């Protein structure tokens, strides 16, 4: 329990703020979080808001040395939260401390997210997929495990690695979606060994070369197929969750896996712009996941499974 014992109105304000952050900034996760009952929705919003704050440090405009200093300070805040003693009256910390007193949230996992953000501040490339996988586990597998703490499960020893794997699937999808944007920021997440395997390079100049771009598109299809495998493993988590939690996780996974299929169907697009789903598509995926929840966890798993586009175009 938090030793600060903030007054109830302060907690309500803290949660309202976190839910506002989620609604306005979690462009994909918000659809799934909205399907949770109130107590879990508020707790997961607090998790998201704190993770978003850490991400904003890592992706912000600060020079690398100042980013690393800010991330070090964030790590000390995580340590304080682990003891239930948030520093000061920050609303996100207050909400997260309260949520951690109510749910088995592995607050220490935020330290792994900080590890990943520190890697972004000090390294821009990944020689092998194994190194990229480790990065994905830090920045997204950690979020999967934090979310599982809110969802709850009867068998955390089995469910936790699956939540981690599902996080990897979502992060790999992000990486494929953001190839051009990351490149503009000096980051190349596609493993060097895979670029070599497909005989292509990823630089601001090379993506405009038609021959190189064709090879990059083949690499993107390869990475998309690899990512489908991570979804197939991670979605085994769904039957281990209660129905509302399965609907929430299924909606998040469903939105990202649908985005993955758009990328696989049109790999050239990510070399020129940032692909995204429309609000209507996201709402449709969330509704499908909610319907699957009503039919049971197995149906919810099917609702979240990647849907391949019809032949000749995107679904």
C-alpha positions, 0 to 999 in steps of 0.5 A: 500500500502507498504510505502517502495514503492520498485522499480519495478525491486526489486518487480520482483526479489522478485516474481521470488524468491517466484516462485522459492521457489514454484516450488522447494519446493511445491511438490503438490501445485505447480501444482495448482499454475501453472494454475493461471494467472500471477498476481495471480500465483505470489501472491499465490507464495508469500503467499506460500513462506512466509508460508513455511518460518514459517513452516521451523521454526516450523519443523526445528532443533532448540531447542523448546525455540529457535523455540518459540522465532523465531516464536515470531519474525515471528509474529512481521513480520506479524504485520508489513506486516499488515500495509504494512511496511515489515521489511528490504529488504527480498524478500519474505516480499517484494513480499507478501506486494506487493501482499497484496496491490493488492489482499484481502489477510487476512495477519493476518491469518499467525498468526494462522499458527504461533499458529499451529507451536507453538503448534508443538513446545510445544505439541506432542499429541491431546486428541480429534479430536476437538483439532486436528481440531483446530490445522488443522484450524490453520496450513491449514485452514489459508492457505485456507483463504489466498489462497481465498484472491488471488483467489477472490470470490463474497461472501467471507462470505460464501466462507471463511469457505469452504476454511478453511474446504478444508484446514482441509481436506488437513492437515488431509491427510498430517497427515495420510501420515506422521504418521511414519515420525511424530512419529520419531519426537516425534509427534502423531497427531492421536487423543488419543480418536480414538486410544483408540476406536480402541484399538491400540497404536502408538509408535515406538515399537507398529507399528511393532506388527502385532496385533496392526498394524492391528488395526492401519490400521482400524483406518487409514481407519476410519480417511480416511473416515472422511477426505473424509467428509471434502473434500465433504464440502470444495469442495463446494467452487469451484463454487464460484471461477472464472474458473482459480482459480477453476482449481488451487484449484481443482488441489491442492485438487485433488492431495491430495484427490487422495493421500488419496485414496492411503492411504485408499487402502493401510493403512499398507504402511504409517506405513512403508514408506511415500506414495506420488504420482508420477509426472505423477499422479500429472500432470494428476490430474492438467490436469483433473482439467484444463479440468474441468475449461474449462467446468465450475465450476461444472465440476471443482468440479467433477474433484477435487472430491476424486476418489476411487480406483478400486476394488482390488487395487489402481487407 
